Amino acid sequence: MNINLSLFTQAAAFALFIWFTVRFVWPPLLRAIENRQKQIADGLAAGEEGRRSLEISTREAGQMIEEARGRAADIVAQAEKRAAQLVEEAKLAARDEGAREKTAAKADIQQEVSRAREQLREQVASLAVAGAEKILRREVDAKAHAQFLDSIKAQL
């Protein structure tokens, strides 16, 4: 055998193998590689987008938390202010109620004092009338009158 013929035959077989590979094997491999590269690129892009979205969400969550803290502080301040107002209103109401009760008690005391004075006047008047009646029934005697006036004093 001739080396040239075997070399040409091997070269032709190799060329045929290359042509077959390029024509039928290589395109599906390239499509699979391109699809895989596209999936990897899409995954990386989605990961990057997710990272950016996470950063944005983290910032927004921080802002919302700060706003919520501010609102909570405002609400607490308003509640404390309202509580102080309620305490002051309760104090004023208690003072007013105490003053009203004190005034009512003084009025009741005045009425009782007036009633007692009136009863005392009635008793003194009845005693004076009774004493005058007894004096007029008896004869005028200084000793008897003195005893009678002492008994009246004792009754008063």
C-alpha positions in Angstrom: 0.0 0.0 0.0 0.9 3.4 -0.8 1.2 5.9 2.1 -0.3 8.6 -0.1 -3.5 6.7 -0.8 -3.9 5.8 2.8 -3.2 9.4 3.8 -5.7 10.7 1.3 -8.3 8.1 2.4 -7.7 9.1 6.1 -7.9 12.7 5.1 -11.1 12.1 3.2 -12.6 10.1 6.0 -11.6 12.8 8.5 -13.1 15.5 6.2 -16.3 13.5 5.9 -16.3 13.1 9.7 -15.8 16.9 10.1 -18.6 17.7 7.6 -21.0 15.2 9.3 -20.1 16.7 12.7 -20.5 20.3 11.5 -23.7 19.5 9.6 -25.6 17.3 12.1 -23.9 17.2 15.5 -22.5 20.7 16.0 -25.8 22.8 15.5 -27.8 20.9 18.3 -24.7 21.3 20.5 -24.4 25.0 19.8 -28.2 25.4 20.4 -27.9 23.6 23.7 -24.9 25.7 24.7 -26.7 28.9 23.6 -29.8 27.9 25.5 -27.7 27.1 28.6 -25.9 30.4 28.3 -29.2 32.2 27.9 -30.6 30.5 31.0 -27.5 31.3 32.9 -27.6 35.0 31.8 -31.3 35.2 32.6 -30.7 33.6 36.0 -27.9 36.1 36.7 -30.0 39.0 35.5 -32.9 37.7 37.7 -30.5 37.4 40.6 -29.2 40.9 40.1 -32.8 42.2 39.7 -33.7 40.3 42.9 -30.8 41.8 44.7 -31.7 45.3 43.6 -35.3 44.7 44.5 -34.2 43.4 47.9 -32.2 46.6 48.5 -35.1 48.8 47.4 -37.5 46.8 49.6 -35.1 47.0 52.5 -34.8 50.7 52.2 -38.6 51.1 51.8 -39.1 48.9 54.9 -36.7 51.0 56.9 -38.5 54.1 55.8 -41.8 52.6 56.7 -40.5 51.5 60.1 -39.2 55.0 60.8 -42.5 56.5 59.7 -44.3 54.0 62.0 -42.0 54.9 64.9 -42.7 58.6 64.3 -46.5 58.0 64.2 -46.3 55.8 67.3 -44.3 58.5 69.1 -47.0 61.0 68.0 -49.8 58.8 69.2 -48.1 58.2 72.5 -47.5 61.9 73.0 -51.1 62.6 72.2 -52.3 59.9 74.6 -50.1 61.3 77.3 -51.4 64.8 76.6 -55.0 63.6 76.7 -54.3 61.7 79.9 -53.0 64.8 81.5 -56.1 66.7 80.3 -58.4 64.0 81.7 -56.6 64.2 85.1 -56.9 68.0 85.2 -60.6 67.8 84.2 -61.1 65.2 86.9 -59.4 67.4 89.5 -61.5 70.4 88.5 -64.7 68.3 88.6 -63.7 67.0 92.0 -63.0 70.5 93.3 -66.3 71.7 91.9 -68.2 68.8 93.4 -66.4 69.3 96.7 -67.3 73.0 96.6 -71.0 72.1 95.8 -71.1 69.6 98.7 -69.5 72.1 101.0 -72.0 74.8 100.1 -74.9 72.3 100.4 -73.5 71.2 103.9 -73.2 74.8 105.0 -76.8 75.5 103.8 -78.0 72.4 105.7 -76.1 73.6 108.8 -77.6 77.1 108.5 -81.1 75.6 108.2 -80.5 73.4 111.2 -79.2 76.4 113.2 -82.2 78.4 112.1 -84.6 75.6 113.1 -82.8 75.2 116.5 -83.0 79.0 117.1 -86.6 79.0 116.2 -87.3 76.1 118.5 -85.4 77.8 121.2 -87.3 81.0 120.7 -90.6 79.1 120.9 -89.5 77.3 124.1 -88.3 80.6 125.7 -91.5 82.3 124.7 -93.6 79.5 126.0 -91.5 79.5 129.2 -91.8 83.2 129.5 -95.6 83.0 129.1 -95.8 80.1 131.6 -93.6 82.0 134.0 -95.7 85.2 133.6 -98.8 83.1 134.0 -97.5 81.6 137.3 -96.3 85.0 138.5 -99.7 86.5 137.8 -101.5 83.7 139.6 -99.5 84.0 142.7 -99.4 87.0 144.8 -96.6 89.4 144.6 -93.9 88.0 146.8 -90.2 88.8 146.2 -89.0 85.6 147.8 -91.4 83.5 145.7 -90.6 85.4 142.6 -86.9 84.8 143.1 -87.4 81.1 143.5 -89.6 81.0 140.5 -87.1 82.9 138.4 -84.4 80.5 139.5 -86.4 77.6 138.4 -87.0 79.3 135.0 -83.3 79.9 134.7 -82.6 76.2 135.4 -85.1 75.2 132.7 -83.4 77.5 130.1 
